[in-house]
Amino acid sequence: MAKKGTKRTRKFAAKGGIQAAINARRKHQKKARPVIAKKAERARGKDSKGASGRDRKEEESEEELPEGTKFKGMSVDDFLKGDFMGEDSEDGSGSENGDSEDDSASFASLDEFDDEERHVQELSQLAEKDPVFYKYLQENEPELLGFSKSEELPEEVDDAEMSEEEEDGRKILTKDMLDAWKADIIKYRSLKSLRQLLTAFRASSNLDDEKSGTKRTYTTESPELFNQLVVASLKFAPMVLMHHIPYKELPDGRFKPPAQVPKTEKIARLVASFLSSIAKLMTTLSDTDTQVLALNETSKLIPYVSGQRRAVKNYLKMSLEMWSNGEDEVRLAAYMALRRLGASSDTSLLDMVLKASYLTMVRGASKSNDHTMPSLNLMKNTASELYCMNQGASYQHAFSYIRQLAFHLRGAMKVVTSSDALRQVYNWQFVHCVDFWCMVLAKASAEDAIIFGKRKKGKSNGESELKPLIFPLVQVALGAIKLGPGMRHYPLHLHLIRSLLHLIRHTKTYIPLAPYILPILTAPLSPSTKFLPAKEKLKPLDLSVSIHVPAGYMKTRILAESIVDDASFLLAEWSESLQGSIAFPELMLPVIVTLKRCVRKSKGGKNAMHVKTLVERIEEGCRWVESKRANVKFAPGNGKEVESWEGSIDVEDSPMAKWVKVQRKARAVREEMKRKAATGEGEMLDDEESAEDMPMDEDEDDDDGDDDDGDEDD
């Protein structure tokens, strides 16, 4: 007599658990029968190669027998040796479709992981809905709560019900299909639906693959539906992958790649394929919003492909292309993608980003004008931020590239009479490189430098790891200024001096720039300088976008006024940087004497008055420092007391700092007016207006600013 079931077993049967298991097994057996029959036929064919045609006919007719008699002639040992379930996945991978593998089959193995996740999710819901029954299964039937991939039934989704078949076998993507995938992803974070979504995206975006004969599963005919497909792929891919395989974010902003689990490799290949499709699509996109969305969302997928160098290089190439040629919004999004790529715990990725970004910036700097200068400045600012992410890794690159600049300078100094050798240094690329490294060292040495999301000092004494490179960089810049002392090269000299001033302000490093600024400032005021009348009416010369003086401007009053205006402002900024020094009057004494002598020997005029105003401001700053140090009791050799005194005074209250602040505002207004005139915004400058009148208007503004400043001082 059979043993009666326990109360728990009867309860399990009453809830329909046994019937559900039986139905699942029957469904599984129904799907497995055709494959098992096919394998059985192959196995019998190998054992009976010499069988007659009649026997073969009987074997073929055996497949048409009822379900219970299909394997009547096979023994149990022969059936088990067939390993039909193990070969099912291999033959189902595409043997019926030929050797070429289509999009749908390439990542179909991800579905089993998706089913596993869904099964776990359903079990968690069971624990919430019926905790008593769930606890019973844990105690008495734990194997029912386990999940085996070989026992799980693959979910059959009939896309043919929602799509139409073309003659070539591809499916037409419809809105119902897309909505179904999106709903499944939102509800279950389904990997299978994500795979189908990315497969449709890859088939729709890689239009060039049709010429090569590559099979594609889906096709999209509606532009609106294609846009929805692109947006859905970009937004849902990071969300689903982060749900299945999360990666670790470190406190300093870096990340670690996800853990190596069985599905990590397959997901990495899926992401690499998706990024490759994005790279091809970005070359055809013209919408700025879509480009920004693509860069922002794909940057979240970088941790999944950080171990695949080919995918990383392709993504880096795409980001650099957008960073160097896109709109400002796209450039910033590309910069964030580059920063995300360099934030990996693997420093080799950061080395790739630093090297590639610098070389891209240098290539783009070969042609500089008033139209390309804003984009170049944006590239230099963002690239300098990349170099401040990890100063230890950046030191090797900075040392090598500054050394390369020194080699170019040394080669030009050996054959200074050769114009070709001089062009190796006196070009836009050299100027932008010096300016870029000044920006990098200034940001790295600043007291509030942020590295990887937090303040981080390079050494135990608080100094930056890049600070030792300040001296060689300054030597290279000053050597380039001395290489060509002629007036034709004054614009390039002013560019280099401006870069060094930026370095002085942020690093508090003393650089003696007066010997290099004074010759430029006093040359137009010298009595020996003779100005020639202009052959034609010339426009004001903008030295900020020039490194050489055009031939038509040589020995003209327009050139003299432009040089005096820029050189006097740079000298004022350099004097302001020293205003907080206790030795400011002594440091400014040679400058004051030189400028007074130059003004006295000049023939007067507008330029002389400009320099005279500068001298008066410097003398006023000297008197301010003398009044502050009048009650000092310590000697100049007492370094600690001197440093303490300099830290106690507020430089912003000095007359020199206030005057320079007014001058900066006036120059910013003029630059804005020039920009509007160049782009056609606002009121255009009159073409008939005399070129000589333009600097006069500028000086009148400066004089007004001086009067206001004087009122404040009084």
Secondary structure, DSSP 8 states (H G I E B T S, - for coil): ------HHHHHHHHTTHHHHHHHHHHHHHHHHHHHHHHHHHHHHHHHTTT--HHHHHHHHHHTTS-GGGTTTT--HHHHHHT-HHHHHHHHTTTSTT-S---HHHHTTTHHHHHHHHHHHHHHHHHHHH-HHHHHHHHHH-HHHH---TTTS------GGGTS-B-TTS-EE--HHHHHHHHHHHHHH--HHHHHHHHHHHHHHH-TTHHHHT---SEE---HHHHHHHHHHHHHHHHHHHHHHS--EE-TTS-EE-----TTHHHHHHHHHHHHHHHHHHHTT---HHHHHHHHHHHGGGHHHHTT-HHHHHHHHHHHHHHHHHS-HHHHHHHHHHHHHHHTBS-HHHHHHHHHHHHHHHHHHTTS--TTTHHHHHHHHHHHHHHHTS-HHHHHHHHHHHHHHHHHHHHHHHHTTT-HHHHHTTSSHHHHHHHHHHHHHHHHHHSTT-EETTEE--SSTTS--TTGGGHHHHHHHHHHHHHH--SGGGHHHHHHHHHHHHHHHHHH------HHHHHHHHHGGG-TT------SS------GGG-SS--GGGTT-HHHHHHHHHHHHHHHHHHHHHTTTSTTHHHHHHHHHHHHHHHHHHS--SHHHHHHHHHHHHHHHHHHHHHHHTTT--S-TT-HHHHHHHHHHS-GGGSHHHHHHHHHHHHHHHHHHHHHHHHHT-SS---TTS-TTHHHHHHHHHHHHHHHHHHHHH-
